[in-house]
Structure formats: structure tokens, C-alpha cells
């Protein structure tokens, strides 16, 4: 008798398809599947215990997000991290985060601004993903506070796309204590809570430029090693 409680390789379940896509996307973004890795439909179907159809759907969606590329007559490959792409993403992110600062000062109330207090320190035990997760959560929270849904979604997607490069930088270059980055966050929080839009914009831009310098250096080192 067929067990309906577990997926089978012929199950055309939309929820199953979404689950396969989300798991595969998370593995790529968190570098559990490394940049440049080959992706075989048969192997992925075996891993997820599904037919090739939901695997193919997931890979096509990931290709549209530029996380996967098609190799003619070979299959799929996780998109490598390129130096030019990283630089472009940081340039766009700096522009979006500057715009967020002005909107936060203009629109956020005191209760919303008070929620930033949770990011004044980094407590490792609170973040399963370590400093990368803490930093990601802080910047996504800023996007939420800006109150522009389109800008929030674009920035959130960009932060997701950049996570691979950030993880590579953490793995390749030891930055030591993250206190300096947390201190920059505190400066930004102070400026926002004091209603100083221009200062917040300047701090945000400098913060992103400093992050770009670290990540670009790590990606450059990775390219040289490869």
C-alpha cells in the first residue's frame, strides 16, 4: 500500500516542489554547495527522494536568480562568484541602503527605532549562523524599517545573493573580533535614533564600502588560488 505520508518520486505536490527549491537555494546561498559545483539532476533527485521534475523546476528558478548556470550537454553548475559581480552588488547595495536611511528617519516612529537596540551587541549564542546571520538580520531589519516594500524586497534579495560572497570572505580571511563592525552598527543606530539622516547615510555608505573592501579582497584571493 502506498504510504501517502512521505513523498514519492512521482508526487506532483506543489509544496514538495517549493520545499526542494528552498532547500537547494539555501544550500547554494550558505555555500553548503560550493560555487562552481556541478549539479546533476539524478543525484539531486536521489538526495531529495523525488522525481527529476521538481529538481528541474528548482534549477530553472535558480537559473533565473543567477545562482545556477546551464552548461550545454553537461547539465547545471552553481554560478561561480566573480569579482565584477561582487563589486556591482556592493555598489547597488550602497545606493539602496542610503535611500533606506532617509526613509527611516522620515517615517519610523520611536517604537520602531527602539527595535534597533537588539543589534547593539553581537552575542554568538543568540545566532545559530554566527556573525554572518547577525549582520544579515541587522541589514534586513533596516530595510523593513524603511517602509518601502519594493525597496525592501530588492534589498533583501540582494543581501541573499551576497551571502555567498560574505561567507567566502569569512572562510578565507580571519577578521578577528567583529567588534569594529558592531561599533559601526551602533554609530548608525545612534544617527537614526537622533534623526540625523545625512549622517546616517554617510555612515551606511562607509559601512558598505568597508565591507566591500573585505569581501573583494577575499574573493580576489579565492580567484588567485583557483
Secondary structure, 3 states (H helix, E strand, C coil): CCCCCCCCCCCCCHHHHHHHHHHHHHHHHCCCCCCCCEECHHHHHHHHCCCHHHHHHHHHHHHHCCCEEEECCCEEEECCCCHHHHHHHHHHHHHHHHHHHHHHHHHCCHHHHHHHHHHCCCCHHHCCCHHHHHHHHHHHHHHHHCCCHHHHHHHHHHHHHHHHHHHHHHHHCCCCCCHHHHHHHHHHHHHHHCCCHHHHHHHHHHHHHHHHHHHHHHHHHHHHHC
